[in-house]
Amino acid sequence: MAKDIIHILQAVGLDAKQSQLYVAGLQLGTAPASDYAKSAGINRITTYNLLEELVHRGYFTVIKKVRAKWYAPVAPEFVALEARKNTEALERALPELRSLQGAKYRKPRVRFFEGWEGVRHVYEDTLTADSELLNFANSAVVRKFWPQYDLEYVEERVKQGIALRGISPDDSTGQRVHGEDRERLREIRLVPARDFDFTNEINIYDHKVAICSFDSGLKGDKDMFGVIIESKEVAETQRQIFEMAWRYAALTTPKNEKKGEGTFKRRIIA
């Protein structure tokens, strides 16, 4: 039963040693710190410091005598009353605590990365995704600036089981990449390159939107940049925009693919 009491006292805010001293005090009554130390089996200096702290918190009273301080615990009813006060205070604070839940996703966080190394960092972040990747990309552009893209990035994404749905320009590179969808854990829909020749890449995943720009890459990597926006609302809006584009892209899919020939059965990683 004593162990149960110790656990209960810990639940209402006392640590293990403080709980031992309180229980010892109920048995000792008013006594000097040395008696508490002996009864609870705690070092005398530690006992003194803990008793002073408990006095400060209102769990003990102290009487100054000629040569020492004598301590006594407050009644158990007081401890129960304090526990109820704390519970009631927590109940009153619940609405505010709930409003704070997920606040880090509601308050946008924007991170900017410069140069090729910065762009690589953005790609690495997409590999932390728990959801599928939704992707607007130019298959030719990224492979032009990252020749080892399939080996270093795509294979790692597949290894981690992160599925991808993407929309890409219908050019020779797009068609070649699309032809490898099955083994690459992805489904790409091609759209007319003359109308949708993307020059940057957008990835939507979890509560993030990642953008990589290669516009000025021909002059070197100094003008390349990446941006990661962390916002539940922004990510959800971009996800809806992607789904709208995905439906449009289906209208441009060759007839044999619409019938299901050679298509990739989408796998969503929850």
N, C-alpha and C positions, 0 to 999 in steps of 0.2 A: 504493500500500500504506500510506503514511503516513496518508492520510485515513481509511482503514479502521481503523487503530490508534487514531486520535483518537476515532472513533465508538465503538469498543469500550470505550475508557477512559471515555468519557462514560456508557456503559451501566452501568458498575460504580460510578459515583458521583462522577466528576470532571467539572467543567465544561470548556468548550472551552479556555480559557486554561490551566487547571491541567493538562489533558492535553498541551497543547503544551509546557509546562515539563517534564513528566515525560519526554516523548520526547526533548526537548533534553538533559535530564540524562543519559539513557542514552548519548548521544553525547559529552557533555562530560566526564562523570565528576564528580569533585569540583571545584567552581568557585565564584567569587563571584557574587552576584546580578547584577552588571553584565554578566558573560558570558552568563548565562541570558537577560537582557533582550535582548541583541544577537542571540543565536541564535534566540530565539522571536519576535523582533520585537514585544516588548511594552514599554510604558513602564517605566522603571527602578523608580519608586516602586511601581507596581502589581505588578511582578515580585517585589519584596521582600516586600510584604504577602502575596502569594499563596504564596510559598515558606514564609513563617512559618506560614501556615495549614496547608500541606501537612506541615510538620514536626509541628505539633500533632496532625494526623490520623494520623501514622505513615507517610506515604508518602515522606518525605524525612528524612535525618539532617543535622545541622549540626555544623560544626567551627569553634570560635572561634579566629581567628588574631589577630595583634597589631593589625592595622588593619581587619579585616573578618571577616565570617562567610562560610564556604564551605559550599556545600550539595551533597548527593549523593542521588540517588534510591535507594530500597530496591530489592532485586532484583525482577524481574517475577514470580517465583514467589510473593512475598509478596502482590502485588496479586491474583494468581489465587486464593490462599488466602483472602484477605479476601472476594473475590467469592463463593466457595463458602460461606463462613460466612454471608454475608448471604442467599444463596439457601436454605440450610438453615434459617435462622431464619424466613424467610418461609414455608417449607413447614410448619414447626411452628406458625406463627401462623394458618395457613389456616382451621382449624376455628373459631377465635374470630372471625376476619374474616368468615367466612360467617354466623356468628350475629348479627353486627352488620348484615348486609345487610338492608335493608328495615326496620330498627328504627324509623325515623320513622313507619312505618305501624302498627307494633305498639303503640307507646306513644301512647295517644290524646292528641290536641291539641284543646282545645275553645276556640273563640273566640265571644265574646258581643257582640252589637251592639244598641244601644238606639235607639229612635225610628225615624221613617220613613226617614231617611237610612241608618241601620244596616240596615234591612230591604232597601233598594235594593242595598246592598253585597252582601248575601247572594245576591240574585238575579243580580247581576253575576258572582259567583263561579261560579254554575252554568253560565255561558257559557264557562267554561274547560274544560268536560267533554270528555274524549276518548271516553267511552262514551255510550250513550243515557241519557237522564234517565228515571228511574222516579219517578212523581209521585202523591201523594195531595193533592188540592186541591179547594177549593170554588170553582167557576168564578165564582160571583156575588160572593163575598166579596172576592177579590183585585181584581176589576174595579171594585168599589165604592170601594175606597181608592186604586186606581190606574187612573183612567179611560183613560189612554193605554197601558195594559198591552200590548194587542195590537200597537200601533204601535211602542212603544219596546222591548219585551222579546221578544214572540213573533216579530216580523219579524226581529229580530237573531238569534234562535236558529235560525230557518229559514235565514237568510243564511249562518250558520256551519255549516249541515249537521248540526245536533245533533238527532237524532230523540228523540221523547218517547212514552212509554206512560204513560197516566194513569188514575186512578180518581176519579170525581167524583159528587156527588149528582145524582140524576135529577130536576132541576127545570127550569124554563123556560130559565134561562141555560145550564145544563149541556147541554140538548138543542141549543140554538143553537150553542154552541161545538163540540159533538160533530159537528154538521153541517158544520163547516168543516175537519174533520180532514185531508182529502186535501191541500188546499193549505197546511196548516200543519205538515206533516211530523210527524204525531202519530197516535196511536190512543187514543181515550178509551173506557173502559167505564163505563157509568152504573150506580149502585147506588141502592136505594130511599132517598130523601132523609129519610123519616121515621125510618129506622134509622141512617143514616150522614150526618149533617149536619156535615161537618168545619168547624171554626172556625179551623184553622190549616193550613199547607201544609208538606208534607214532600217533599224531593227527594233521591233517592239517585243518586249518580254517582261513577265512579272509586272512590276510597277515602274518600269523604266522604258525610255525611248532613247536609243543610241543613234547618233548621226555621224557618219564619216564622210568628209569632203575631199575629193581628189582633184578639184577644179584646176588648181595651179600646179599640179604635180609635174608638169613638163618642165618647169623651171627649177626643179629640185624639190626636196621635201619640206622646205621651210614654211611654205604656205599651206601645207596640208593641215587639217585639224580634225579633231573629234569632239563631240559633245555628248554627255550623258545627262538626261533629265530624269530625275526621280520624282514622280508624282503619280499617285493612283489615278487621279482624274485625267491628267494629260495622257497617260498610257491607255486608259480606257477609251478616250475619244479617238486616239490614233488607231486603236484596235478596231473600232467601228468603221473608221475610214478605210482601213485595210480590207475589212470584210466587204464593204461596198465595191471597192476596186476588184476584189477577188471574184465577185459575181460578174462584173463587167468582163474581166479577163476570160471567164468561162465562155463568153459569147464568141471570143476570137480563137478558141481552141479548135484544132482540126477535127473533122467529123469522126475519124477513126479513134481519136482519144476520147471523144464524148461517149462513144460506145463502150469504152472501158478497155480498149486494146493498148497494152503497154503502159497503163497508168499506174501510179503509185498509190497504194491504199494508205491514206493518211493515218498516222499514229500520233496521238496527242499524249505527251508526257504530263501527267497531273502533278 
